[in-house]
Amino acid sequence: MVDTATMAKLLQSFKIALNAHDRENPDHNSWGIGMSYFDIERLDLEEGEEILPGIVLRNDGGTTGNFRILCDGDHDADSELESEEVVDAVASEELGEPLVVESGSTPAPVRPPV
């Protein structure tokens, strides 16, 4: 059984994360907290248990020691838009001067501009 202070700190962390999520994503409805099965068992909690009003605990197969806010929104839509905007840039002109080395001599060390 987890002591009261640890459980209070955990519930406080859940509430802070839920508030931050709801503030940043007002059109998404939070419905749960996702944790690894190991953490749920270690904290002596039950999957599907209502941990806060309207918020249930789910095993989402995530990493141990972390939790995630579960909601009905699509958080990957923004990353897909960003990935579509990426283009390959190819230089049309050469900015550096070609390096010419005479046979038998050592070229001067290249120093970056400061």
N, C-alpha and C positions, 0 to 999 in steps of 0.2 A: 504494500500500500504506500502511495506517495504521501509525503507529509503535506500539511495544509499550506505552508508558505510556498512550497514548490508549485502546488496546484493553483494557488492564487496568482503567482507570477505567470504561469502558463496561460491562464484565462485572461489576464491583463494583456499579454502579448497577442493573443487571439483577437481581442477587442480592438487593440491599436491597429493591427493589420487589417481588420475588417473596415474600420473607419477610414483608413488610408485608401483602401481599394475603392470603397464607395464614393469617396471624395474625388478620386482621380477618374473613376468610371461611373458617372451618375446614371447611365443608361443600362448598366448591368445589374442584375439582381444576385447578390451573394446568397448561397444556400448551404454552404458547408466548408469544413476544414479538411484538407487532405493530408494524411500522414502515412508513414510507412507502417506496415503491420507490426514490426518489432517495437516501434515507439508506442503504438496503441496498447500492446500487451504489457510493455514495461511500465506504462503509467496506470495500469490496471483499469483501462477504459474499455468500452464496448464499441464495435463498429456499428454505426447507425444511431448511436446515442445522441440525444440533443444536448450539445455541450453548452450552448448559449441559446436564448430564445430565437427559434427559427433557423438555427445553424446546427447541422448534424455532422458527425465525425465519420469520415470515409477513409478506407484504405485505398490509396491511389498508386501504390508501388513506387513512391518517391524515395529519395535518399533518407537515411537515418539522421535524426537530429534537426530536420527541417520540416516545416509545414507550409501548405499552400492554401490560398483562398480559392474555393470552388464557386463558380458563378455560371450564369447562362449566357454570358457574352463570349465573343470570339476575339481573343487577344492577339492571335496570329495574323489578323487582317492587316494591321499596320505594318508588320514586318514584310508581308508579301508585297505591299505597295512599294516599300523602300527597295526591295530587291529588284523590282521591275525597273526602277529608275537608274540602276547602275549601268554605266556604259563603259566600254573599253576606250581609253584614250591612247592615241598613237601620235607620236611627234611627227610633224611634217618637215621639220628642219633640225639639223644637228647643231647643238649649242656648244659642244666641246671641240677642241682642236685635236687633230690626230697626233698621236705620239710617235715620233720618229726617233729610233735608237740607232746610233752608229755601231757597227760591229766591234766588239771588244770593249765598249764603254758601258758603264752602269748608268741607267737613267736616274735623274734626280727624283727624290721621293715626292709623291703627290700629297699635297696638303690641302685640306678643304678650306674654302674661303671662310673667313671669320668676320 
